[in-house]
Amino acid sequence: MDRAVIGHRTSDLSSLLAEIDPMLRRIFRTERPVYVSSSSATGFMEAGVRNGVRRRALALVNGAFSERFRDLVTACGREVEVYDVEWGGAHDPEEVERRLRVGGFDSVTVVHSETSSGVLNPLRQIADAVRSAEHRVGEEILLLVDGVTSVGGGLVESGEWALDWILTGSQKALALPPGLAFGSASPRMLARAETLPGRGQYFDLLEFDRYWKKHQTPNTPAVHLLFALKTQMERIEAEGIEARAARHQAMARRCWSWVESTGAAHGLSLFAPEGARSLTVTAISLPTDLRGTEITAKLKRRGYTIGSGYGKLRDQTIRIGHMGDHTMEGLNQLLTELEEVLGE
Ligand SMILES: *Cc1c(COP(=O)(O)O)cnc(C)c1O
């Protein structure tokens, strides 16, 4: 990133994006274009709404980021109905289908890995439920997915699951500095976008698509982040996408089994139920005599940063991120420190 900047309308920049593109598509596991935006991930959540929601969306809400997706729908002037599940729970695909079958929905918003609660939604089954409801009601329903802590962590089959919009950001499972968002749209998402007024300009996916064809971006990109992106994509390819997913899974399992043995002896438990746990972040419930913010402060003094609870879970939970370039060795060191902190 300390290289000299290159002009954004140069062939050098186009070559850079041309090299990055196939690597991004392998991470998203799709043949579709993956657009690069110089914005945070929320920008591409908004793009999903502006380009994908015609009039009314069903928002699946089970934590802080899915609440954000819900709020973006109304902030962009569309109607929303909410399928609420308490924080810590996942959505039931059958219930998704039931609600959609009533009719009147043209889109669904969902967060795959709810970073605030450590819950992984059954995305493939939810995608099947949306397709099945769509056939029943005879109206097109687009599935808009926030994959911020899932893409690059586990294997998100964007193509095979026919996701209409799937996005992530640079600073989570891809372990890059913040400032870039990545997203991939189905052909019918782009066709929908063409019919929607009010797409705005900065997040107009038709513009992204037009420039993508030339290996360019609609506006000046964060060029230095693109340098970092290329380097990191090459590192990820060297590790292997499957191997990376396996490493995330191994770290997740290690974290869960630690909580269920060592952690349980101190009154800790896993916040998300079995079968619905994120591979990239584990939320841990604390007994009432422990405060999340105190634990994170003590670990900080020992040189380790973990998350306290998110939003309303601030003091009831702590969250361990085991994504990106973290290693089993690093996780084990952290867990040793955490055990000592709990014993103090
Ligand atoms: C971090 C996060 C976001 C927001 O990302 P920004 O880059 O801050 O906009 C959205 N969704 C999920 C699931 C996240 O973890």
The ligand as an ORCA input file, in Angstrom:
! r2SCAN-3c Opt
* xyz 0 1
  C     -19.410     -5.438      9.903
  C     -20.696     -5.853      9.299
  C     -21.457     -4.976      8.487
  C     -21.101     -3.534      8.275
  O     -19.945     -3.355      7.608
  P     -19.356     -1.875      7.348
  O     -18.149     -2.208      6.547
  O     -19.058     -1.280      8.685
  O     -20.370     -1.094      6.615
  C     -22.611     -5.455      7.910
  N     -23.026     -6.703      8.126
  C     -22.348     -7.566      8.908
  C     -22.883     -8.946      9.090
  C     -21.157     -7.165      9.522
  O     -20.487     -8.032     10.301
*
